[in-house]
């Protein structure tokens, strides 16, 4: 039986209450050999040709037995959380201190672990004596620092890679206006890689950053920089995706796709600083979501041949940078503060072990999706969550378009909602959802929802929209301008721009357009004085957003239609 309703933007939404037919899809891998519950993470990782690592702090490494035992027993790769940074290794010019760095290296050699050096050139944790140098002296200080620090471990087989530059981008993809950039210009990046290659010819040389896990302005800027540097024979061998995630901001479902596009440039990729924080207090439901995030990251790395492995940014919630930086948040690691494993540990373990033991039980069927915020190119969906009792845990959902025998996978989501983008205007979509677990078992399909995208383009012709972050602060930012350009051959008589705000972000004001929201989808319509646009002409509007403290995700999916 069908029921049809109209949503606020005039798009039709229809719910089919009969269960959809099973689609002919074999999207997921068959489960591999069962995991040995007692085997440590490093054993499973090694069997998959990957590393599983942890960032280590020198304090607990020297005075906590449990910390040392887990660091040695569970991980085959380590990164110094702070001990190899500039403020630790060269606090005064020419005065080097390798006590912490050597402790990390010695521990790795004793325990047959590889070390990722972190980090040679960063704007943070770099002493003021460096920051205040004039250009020539600063470049020479950088060369000498890289030469001395990377050179010290060049003959040590445990040291396999370096973060040569760290966090060189702003959120909008422009180069960060750090003291490095302000004093030396963009060339400091290529110089740092060349100096590092000279200091340690055998180490893999990496560029590392945060908020680059999904495909967005920042990760695309990094992609373009890596491609351009390699075209100029600058020795960039590897790209690090920090992956400081938070369950309240959603999982970057295009992580695997993003890793693969970098891999296709010929570089190694690696997850360098994984943690998944939550708003405190912990509870079973948050732990389960966190476990899903960990599992998805490990699975993404396993699925990309060029991904060398995953480093978790710490071992225990007892020692984590998160509560100091994000008050009220924490519990981001796979062991709790008493060194007990959390569901996240099991998720990492089972993913590395090849799935999941003998889980052949699929998750329960998800609820019928509800569609909202339907535009000419996007639609938001949400549905009642599934549960999984087979042991491998709920991993996420696949969203399909029903098209007879060859249904199309429209997207994947780690949570029970998603926004579909890139839809065709003026088109009816029948969409259903299947839950998947960590073993790749798929649930039976939900019932379908049918919606119709609104007309795009229109008689006036097509248009484009791009938004730029003008300024930002801890709790908010301004997007200005959003440039609307008539790319057609006829004059536009009005335009409509849609885009998506990140989860938790809310609109705080706007100008030069009328904005309405539906969930996280924002619709901006031209006003009386800027709707008429000649071919190739452009106009703009702007808006302000409140965001959770420190959450630096940005609006995405700008599309434009007329009227
Ligand atoms: O060692 C001093 C101690 O003597 C002093 O009593 C104490 C008082 O605040 O500070 C201690 O130093 C702290 C240091 O961690 C060691 O615990 C610094 O204040 C603190 O700023 C520093 O934080 C580190 C942070 O980088 C610095 O930006 C975190 O531990 C470390 O986890 C974090 O790691 C970064 C990565 O390098 C790059 N990517 C992001 C990641 C998280 O911010």
Boltz pocket constraint, residues with backbone or C-beta under 6 A from the ligand:
constraints:
  - pocket:
      binder: B
      contacts: [[A, 81], [A, 82], [A, 124], [A, 125], [A, 166], [A, 210], [A, 242], [A, 273], [A, 321]]
      max_distance: 6.0
